[in-house]
Amino acid sequence: MHKFIKIIKKIKIKNILILILLLIFNTYAWFIYATRVNTEITAHVSSWNVEFVGAEGEAITNLSVEIGRIYPGMEEDKKFKKIVEVHNKGETKAQLGFEIKSLFIMGETFNVNEIDGPTTQDIIDKINTEYPFKIKIETDDEQLKNGTGHGKFIISLEWPFESGDDEADTYWGNKAYEFYSLYPEESSIKIDMVLKAIQKAE
Protein backbone atom coordinates (compact mmCIF):
# COMPACT_ATOMS: atom_id res chain seq x y z
CA MET A 1 0.00 0.00 0.00
CA HIS A 2 2.81 2.33 0.86
CA LYS A 3 4.49 1.69 -2.54
CA PHE A 4 1.21 2.29 -4.36
CA ILE A 5 0.79 5.71 -2.69
CA LYS A 6 4.34 6.62 -3.75
CA ILE A 7 3.59 5.65 -7.37
CA ILE A 8 0.41 7.77 -7.38
CA LYS A 9 2.32 10.72 -5.96
CA LYS A 10 4.97 10.35 -8.70
CA ILE A 11 2.32 10.19 -11.39
CA LYS A 12 0.59 13.26 -10.02
CA ILE A 13 3.82 15.24 -9.92
CA LYS A 14 4.64 14.17 -13.50
CA ASN A 15 1.13 15.07 -14.62
CA ILE A 16 1.34 18.44 -12.96
CA LEU A 17 4.73 19.13 -14.58
CA ILE A 18 3.41 18.09 -18.01
CA LEU A 19 0.33 20.22 -17.51
CA ILE A 20 2.45 23.24 -16.57
CA LEU A 21 4.68 22.74 -19.63
CA LEU A 22 1.64 22.43 -21.90
CA LEU A 23 0.19 25.63 -20.49
CA ILE A 24 3.50 27.46 -21.03
CA PHE A 25 3.81 26.27 -24.64
CA ASN A 26 0.16 27.08 -25.39
CA THR A 27 0.55 30.56 -23.92
CA TYR A 28 3.74 31.12 -25.97
CA ALA A 29 2.06 29.85 -29.15
CA TRP A 30 -0.89 32.16 -28.56
CA PHE A 31 1.47 35.09 -27.95
CA ILE A 32 3.34 34.40 -31.24
CA TYR A 33 0.03 34.10 -33.11
CA ALA A 34 -1.30 37.34 -31.60
CA THR A 35 1.94 39.14 -32.42
CA ARG A 36 1.83 37.96 -36.03
CA VAL A 37 -1.81 38.95 -36.39
CA ASN A 38 -1.13 42.38 -34.95
CA THR A 39 1.86 42.80 -37.25
CA GLU A 40 -0.20 41.95 -40.30
CA ILE A 41 -2.95 44.39 -39.34
CA THR A 42 -0.70 47.44 -39.75
CA ALA A 43 -1.84 50.95 -40.60
CA HIS A 44 -2.05 51.70 -44.33
CA VAL A 45 1.19 53.23 -45.59
CA SER A 46 0.38 56.19 -47.81
CA SER A 47 1.94 56.10 -51.25
CA TRP A 48 4.30 58.88 -52.26
CA ASN A 49 4.37 59.84 -55.92
CA VAL A 50 5.25 63.36 -57.02
CA GLU A 51 6.19 64.15 -60.61
CA PHE A 52 8.08 67.21 -61.84
CA VAL A 53 7.34 68.09 -65.48
CA GLY A 54 9.10 70.74 -67.57
CA ALA A 55 7.59 72.77 -70.39
CA GLU A 56 8.84 70.23 -72.95
CA GLY A 57 7.19 67.38 -71.06
CA GLU A 58 10.36 65.90 -69.56
CA ALA A 59 10.40 64.61 -65.98
CA ILE A 60 12.73 66.74 -63.85
CA THR A 61 14.30 66.58 -60.42
CA ASN A 62 17.69 68.12 -61.20
CA LEU A 63 17.14 71.38 -63.05
CA SER A 64 19.62 73.49 -64.98
CA VAL A 65 18.35 76.97 -65.78
CA GLU A 66 20.27 78.78 -68.52
CA ILE A 67 19.62 82.40 -69.37
CA GLY A 68 21.11 83.78 -72.58
CA ARG A 69 21.59 87.49 -73.13
CA ILE A 70 20.53 89.86 -70.36
CA TYR A 71 20.35 93.66 -70.48
CA PRO A 72 18.68 96.63 -68.74
CA GLY A 73 15.09 96.95 -69.84
CA MET A 74 14.14 93.26 -69.43
CA GLU A 75 10.86 94.01 -67.70
CA GLU A 76 7.63 92.06 -67.61
CA ASP A 77 7.14 91.62 -71.35
CA LYS A 78 10.77 90.66 -72.04
CA LYS A 79 11.88 88.96 -68.87
CA PHE A 80 13.05 85.35 -68.74
CA LYS A 81 10.63 82.86 -67.20
CA LYS A 82 10.75 79.08 -66.78
CA ILE A 83 7.96 77.08 -65.17
CA VAL A 84 8.20 73.51 -63.89
CA GLU A 85 4.86 71.94 -63.08
CA VAL A 86 4.49 69.49 -60.21
CA HIS A 87 1.81 66.79 -60.07
CA ASN A 88 1.06 64.95 -56.85
CA LYS A 89 -0.27 61.49 -57.69
CA GLY A 90 0.26 60.03 -54.23
CA GLU A 91 -1.85 59.92 -51.09
CA THR A 92 0.08 62.44 -49.02
CA LYS A 93 0.16 66.21 -49.23
CA ALA A 94 3.44 67.75 -50.36
CA GLN A 95 5.41 70.92 -49.79
CA LEU A 96 7.83 72.21 -52.42
CA GLY A 97 11.41 73.24 -51.82
CA PHE A 98 14.73 73.43 -53.62
CA GLU A 99 18.49 73.52 -53.18
CA ILE A 100 20.85 75.50 -55.37
CA LYS A 101 23.97 73.56 -56.35
CA SER A 102 25.83 76.25 -58.27
CA LEU A 103 25.39 79.73 -59.73
CA PHE A 104 27.27 81.02 -62.78
CA ILE A 105 27.05 84.72 -63.62
CA MET A 106 29.05 86.07 -66.55
CA GLY A 107 32.32 84.22 -65.86
CA GLU A 108 31.98 83.80 -62.07
CA THR A 109 30.92 80.47 -60.54
CA PHE A 110 29.69 79.99 -56.97
CA ASN A 111 29.42 76.36 -55.80
CA VAL A 112 27.11 75.68 -52.88
CA ASN A 113 28.33 73.81 -49.81
CA GLU A 114 25.62 73.52 -47.20
CA ILE A 115 28.16 72.72 -44.47
CA ASP A 116 31.01 75.19 -45.05
CA GLY A 117 29.16 77.70 -47.23
CA PRO A 118 28.07 79.38 -49.31
CA THR A 119 24.66 77.82 -48.65
CA THR A 120 21.54 77.92 -50.80
CA GLN A 121 20.30 80.81 -48.66
CA ASP A 122 23.61 82.68 -49.14
CA ILE A 123 23.17 82.40 -52.93
CA ILE A 124 19.55 83.56 -52.72
CA ASP A 125 20.64 86.56 -50.63
CA LYS A 126 23.39 87.27 -53.17
CA ILE A 127 21.11 87.34 -56.19
CA ASN A 128 18.58 89.45 -54.27
CA THR A 129 21.02 92.15 -53.13
CA GLU A 130 24.17 92.30 -55.26
CA TYR A 131 22.83 92.70 -58.80
CA PRO A 132 20.55 95.23 -60.51
CA PHE A 133 18.76 92.35 -62.28
CA LYS A 134 16.45 90.23 -60.14
CA ILE A 135 16.42 86.43 -60.27
CA LYS A 136 13.37 84.99 -58.55
CA ILE A 137 12.83 81.34 -57.62
CA GLU A 138 9.27 80.93 -56.42
CA THR A 139 7.17 77.94 -55.42
CA ASP A 140 3.41 77.56 -55.53
CA ASP A 141 2.24 74.52 -53.56
CA GLU A 142 -1.05 75.80 -52.17
CA GLN A 143 -2.96 73.34 -54.36
CA LEU A 144 -0.47 70.46 -54.05
CA LYS A 145 -2.99 68.15 -52.39
CA ASN A 146 -2.88 64.38 -52.46
CA GLY A 147 -4.24 62.50 -55.45
CA THR A 148 -4.90 65.30 -57.92
CA GLY A 149 -2.87 68.21 -56.57
CA HIS A 150 -0.65 70.38 -58.67
CA GLY A 151 1.92 73.09 -58.00
CA LYS A 152 4.78 74.78 -59.77
CA PHE A 153 8.27 76.23 -59.59
CA ILE A 154 8.67 79.60 -61.31
CA ILE A 155 12.19 80.81 -62.13
CA SER A 156 12.35 84.29 -63.63
CA LEU A 157 14.75 87.15 -64.32
CA GLU A 158 13.91 90.77 -64.94
CA TRP A 159 16.13 93.83 -65.27
CA PRO A 160 14.24 97.11 -65.19
CA PHE A 161 15.68 99.87 -67.34
CA GLU A 162 16.38 101.82 -64.16
CA SER A 163 16.87 99.67 -61.08
CA GLY A 164 17.41 102.67 -58.83
CA ASP A 165 21.18 102.14 -58.67
CA ASP A 166 22.78 103.92 -61.65
CA GLU A 167 26.29 102.78 -60.78
CA ALA A 168 25.29 99.11 -60.61
CA ASP A 169 23.22 99.42 -63.80
CA THR A 170 26.21 100.88 -65.65
CA TYR A 171 28.73 98.37 -64.31
CA TRP A 172 26.62 95.27 -64.93
CA GLY A 173 25.22 96.63 -68.18
CA ASN A 174 28.76 97.00 -69.55
CA LYS A 175 29.75 93.61 -68.17
CA ALA A 176 26.71 91.93 -69.76
CA TYR A 177 27.52 93.57 -73.13
CA GLU A 178 31.19 92.54 -72.96
CA PHE A 179 30.34 88.97 -72.00
CA TYR A 180 27.84 88.65 -74.84
CA SER A 181 30.36 90.14 -77.30
CA LEU A 182 33.06 87.64 -76.27
CA TYR A 183 30.81 84.59 -75.79
CA PRO A 184 27.68 85.06 -77.93
CA GLU A 185 26.85 81.33 -77.75
CA GLU A 186 27.25 81.07 -73.98
CA SER A 187 24.59 81.57 -71.32
CA SER A 188 25.09 84.70 -69.25
CA ILE A 189 23.59 83.01 -66.19
CA LYS A 190 23.29 79.37 -65.27
CA ILE A 191 21.71 77.97 -62.11
CA ASP A 192 21.97 74.27 -61.23
CA MET A 193 19.42 73.25 -58.65
CA VAL A 194 17.56 70.29 -57.16
CA LEU A 195 13.79 70.43 -56.94
CA LYS A 196 12.22 68.81 -53.90
CA ALA A 197 8.80 67.72 -52.70
CA ILE A 198 8.58 67.01 -48.98
CA GLN A 199 5.81 64.98 -47.35
CA LYS A 200 3.52 67.28 -45.43
CA ALA A 201 1.59 66.22 -42.35
CA GLU A 202 -2.17 66.53 -42.54
HELIX and SHEET records of a PDB file:
HELIX    1   1 HIS A    2  GLU A   40  1                                  39    
HELIX    2   2 THR A  120  THR A  129  1                                  10    
HELIX    3   3 ASP A  166  LEU A  182  1                                  17    
SHEET    1   A 4 VAL A  50  VAL A  53  0                                        
SHEET    2   A 4 PHE A  80  ASN A  88 -1                                        
SHEET    3   A 4 GLY A 149  GLU A 158 -1                                        
SHEET    4   A 4 LYS A 134  ASP A 140 -1                                        
SHEET    1   B 4 ASN A  62  ILE A  67  0                                        
SHEET    2   B 4 ILE A 189  GLN A 199 -1                                        
SHEET    3   B 4 ALA A  94  ILE A 105 -1                                        
SHEET    4   B 4 GLU A 108  ASN A 111 -1                                        
END                                                                             
